[in-house]
Amino acid sequence: MDDTAGFLEAFRGFMEGRGRGRPLSPTGVIGRWESFVEDCEAGYGDNIYEFENDMYVRGLIEEMLRNPDLAEFEQLGWVRAQVEAIDDRYRALLADREVRPGASWWEARVPRIAGRELAADFRAQYELEVEVRD
């Protein structure tokens, strides 16, 4: 179905069903994922708790991509293409070793580069050394 207004309405319903305060637009959700990946490319500078909190958006995207109500709309194809391009960038950053076996692909491994604080957290929590970027 090619109905942008309908897609946006269905998306708002999807977001409200997750109790997410002021709902973001699909572009806003994609933008948060891209911003997170850009931060990781530069060496994410915060701690592991903020890292995991910011990574939450990728799980939300996965739910969005699998939502049957949204799947009826052609616009989801655009969303999927945007997300796949960002996902490819994130996958390229990931260390080889899984630190959370059985988790979703974006949670199972961590970036092989990080800011000083996150690198220390990865070392302490997962006994994994990563390249430090300041």
N, C-alpha and C positions, 0 to 999 in steps of 0.2 A: 504494500500500500504506500503510495507517494503522497503523504499528508503531513507536512512539517508541523502544523499546529496540533494535529492529533498525536504525533510522535512526542512533541514537547509536553503535552498534557499527560500522556502515558508515562513519560519520564518523571514528571512531577509526582504522579501517583506512586511510582516505584520508589522515589526518594522519601516521600512522606511515610511510606510503609516501613521504612528503616529508621524512623525517628530522627532523621538528620536535620535538625534545626531548619534554618533557611535553605531551601533546596538550591543546589547548584544547577547550572545548565549542563547538558552533555559536554559542551566545550569546556566548561569550568572543571568538570571531573577529569577530562583528558589533560587539561592544563596542569592540574595538581600532580598527576602521574608524571608528566613531562618535566615539571619543575623538580620533583623528587629525583628523577633520573639525572637531570643536569647537576643537581647537588652531589649525587654519587659520582658522576664523571669528574667532578672537581675535587672529590675527596670529602665526603659528607662530614661536616664539622661539628655535629652535635653528638650526644650520647646514644647508647643503644635503645633507650626507652623512647626518645624522640624519633629515632630511625624507624623503629617498629610502628610507632604511632603514624608517622608519615607514610609508611608503606601500606597502611590500611586501605588507602584509596584503590590499590590494585585489586584487592579482594572485592571491593564494591564494584569495580569495573567488570570483574568476572561474573558477578551476580547479574549485572546489567546485560552483559552479552548473552547470558543463558536465559534471560527472562522471556517467557513465551509471549507476553503481551507486547513487548518491545520488538520481538522478532518479526512481527507482522509488518513492520515498517522498513522501507528501503533505506531510511536514514541510518539504521543500525549498521548497514554495510559500510557507510562512511566512517562511523565510529570505530568499527572493527579494523578498518584499514589504518586509521590513525594510531590506534592502540598497538597494532602489530609492529608498526615502524618504531614506536617507542620501546616496545618489548624487546625488539632486536638489539637496540642500544643497551638496554639493561642486561640482557643475556651476555653480551660481549664483555661486561664488567665483572661477571661473577667468578669467584674462585672455583676451582675444580671440586673441592671436597664439600659434600653435603654436611651441614651442621644441624639440620633439622630433618632427618630422614622421614619420608612420608608426608611432608608438608607440600603445599602448592609449590610449583617450580620457582616462583619469585620469593618464597620464604625458605626454601630448602637450602639455598646457598647464599652467601653474602658477597658483597663486592670485594674484589681483591685489592682495592685501594680505599683508604679512608682517612679522615682527619685524625689527629693525634688521640683525641678522647675516644672516638669510636673504635679505632685500632686497638686501644688498650682494653676496651670492653670486649672486643672479639677475642683477644688473647685470654682474658680472664674467664669469659663465659664458655668459649668453644675451643680454647687452646689452639687458636689459629692465628698465625702471623700474616699480616697484610701489609702492603706498601703504605707508608705514611705520607700524606700530603698536607702541608700547612696552608 
